[in-house]
Amino acid sequence: MGILGRLSTLVKSNLNDAINSMQDPGKEIDQMVRDMEDYARQARAEVGRSIADERVLERKVQTLEGEIADWQKKAEMAVRAGDDGLAKEALSRKGEKEGERDETKKALQEAGVYADQLTAALKALEARLKDVKLRQGTLKAKARGNRDGTMTAKTSAFNDFERMSSRIDATEAEASLDEELGNRKTATIAVDRRLEQMANDAAVDDALAELKRKLGK
């Protein structure tokens, strides 16, 4: 589970349940505040990295758009020179760049959504942290009042949270590996590659025909 998942779980957690489970409220509420402050610092750093990633992806899209235009010009030059083979090569390179651009645009969109979600989760955590710090003394008194003197030792709610996160991460990794190993076999992959290459070749031939029609060749 990444930082976004941890923040979401933390913000949605029941504060009263966490406090009631504490063995030493005086120390553990202070630790809770420190943990929340640490998560907030991590989240702010992650937001900064996400914004930087968006900028990198935006520049990459612009670069790819320029390369696509260049290969289009080269294909047109080859057609005018009567060199269909060279024109097809240029159009093939153009198609590769278009595919890379589309994937980059998709990654850019996903990065934007992630940054927005992370920013919202950070704001929610900061609001909860502010509330806990304002009521820190009252919460300690309430937690001590809820204890009956016979409470057995309990683990910190934040340690439980981290263990839960680790189990989820491990389960997800195992499920992903099983799916990857069981999903497709070597023969199927080879067939898929051949079909994809045939589709790419047909697309290049169609692009060349369209370009020659456009240029009157």
N, C-alpha and C positions, 0 to 999 in steps of 0.2 A: 504494500500500500504506500503510495507516494504522499508527499506533504499535503496535497489537496484532500485526499481521503482522510488523513489524520486530523486535519483542521475541521472537516465536516463532522467527523465523529465526535470530536471534542466539543464543538459548538452545540451539537444536538444532545450531548450527554446530560443526564439528570444530576444537577449540582447537589441537590439534597441527598440523593443516594450515595454519591461519592463521599460526601462529608460524614454521613451516618456510618460508613464502612471504616472510617479512620480509627486507628488504635490510639494515636497521639495527635489530636486535632491541632494543638498549639504548633507543633512542628510541621505536620503534614499539610495544613492549609498554607503555611508559608512556602512549603515546597511546591504546592499546586500553583501558587502565583509565579514562582520562579520558572516552573515548567511552561506555563502559559506564555510568559515573557520570552522564553527561549523559542517556542513555536512561532511566536509573532516575528521574532528576528529572522528565523529561517524563512518564513513566508515572505517577508519584505525583500530578502535577498533573492528568493525565487521569482518574485514579481519582476525585479530588475533584470534577471536573466531572461525571463520570458519576453520582456519588451525588447531586449537586445536581440534575441533570436528572431523576433518579428522583423526587425530592421534588416537583419542579414538576409532573411528570406525575401523581403521586398526588393532588395538590391539584386538578388539572384534572379528574380523574375524579370526585372528590367534588363539584366545582362542577356538572359536567354531570349527575350523578345528581340534584342538587337542581333543576336546570332541567327535567329530564324529569318529575319529580314535579309541578312547577308547571304544566307544560303538560297533564299528565293531569287535574289539578284544573280547569283552565280548560275543557278539553273536556267534562268532566262538567257544569260549570256551563252550558255552551252547550246541551248535550242537555236538561238540565232546563228551560232557557228555550225549548226548541223550535226552536233555531236550528242546523239541521244544517250549513249552510254554515260557520258560525263554528266548530262542533265539528270539522269536517273540517280546517279551517285549523290549529286547535290540535293535532290529531292528526298533521298533516303536520309541524308544527314539532317535535313530540315525536319523530317518527321521525328527523328530521334530527339531533336531539341524541343519540338512541340510536346512530346511525351514527357520530357524532363520538366518543361515549364508547367504542364498541367499538374504533375505530381508536386511540384514546388508550391503552386497555388493552393493545392489541397492542404499541404503542410502549413502554409501560411494561415489559412482559415482555421485550422485546428489549433494553431498556436494562439490565435486571437481569442478563440473561445476559452482555451485554458487560462489565459491571462485574465480574462474577465471573471471567470469562476473563482480563480485564486484571489483576485482582488476583493471580490464580494465576501469570500470566506475569511479573509484577513480582517476586513472591516467588522464582521460579526464577532470574530475572536477578540479584537481590540475592545469592542463594546462590552463583551462579557468580562474581560480582564478588568476593565475600569470598574464595573459593577462589583466584582469580587473584592477588589482592593478597597473600594469605598466601604464595604460591609465586612471587612476582614475581622475586625474585633468582634462584631456581633455574631458572625458565623462561628468563630471559635467558641464563644460562650454557649451558643445553641448546641454545638456538637458535644461539648462537655456535659451539658444538661441532658442530652439524649443517652449518655452512657449510664449503665446500671451497675458498673463495677465488676461485672462477670463476663464482659465481652472477651471472646477469644481473639487471638492475634489474627489480624486480617491484612492482606496485602494492599498496598496503595492502589487506588483506582487507576492512576497513571501507569503503574507497572502492569496491571491487568490489561490496560489498553494496548501497551506495547507488545505484550505476549500475544494478544488477539491479532494484532497487525501482522506479527511474524508468522502466525499459523495461516492467516489468510494469504500472505505472500507465497508461502511454501505450497499451499494447496493450488493456488492459481498457476504457479510455475509448473507443478506436476501435471495439471490438467492440460496446459498448453503444450508440454512436451509429448504427452500421450496423443494428443490430437495431431501434432505435427508428424509423429512417427507412424500413426495408423491411418492417416488421411490418404496419402498418395504413395504409389510405388514407382520404382524406377521406370518401368515401361510406360506408365501413364504420363510421367513427366516428359519423357522423350517424345511421345506422340503430341503432347501439348506444345512443345517447342517447335516441332515440325509444322503444326497447324498455324502457330503464331507467325512463323517465318513466311509461310505461304500467304497469309493475310497481309503481312507487311509488303511483300513483293507485289501483290495485287494492288495495294493502296498506292505504291510508288508508280506502277504502270498507269493507274487511273489519273494520278496527279500529273504525270508527264503528258498524257493525252489532253487533259484540261488546259495545261499550260501552252501546249502547241496550238490548241484551238484559240486560246486567248491572244496569242501572238500571231495568229494567222499562218502557222507553219504546217 
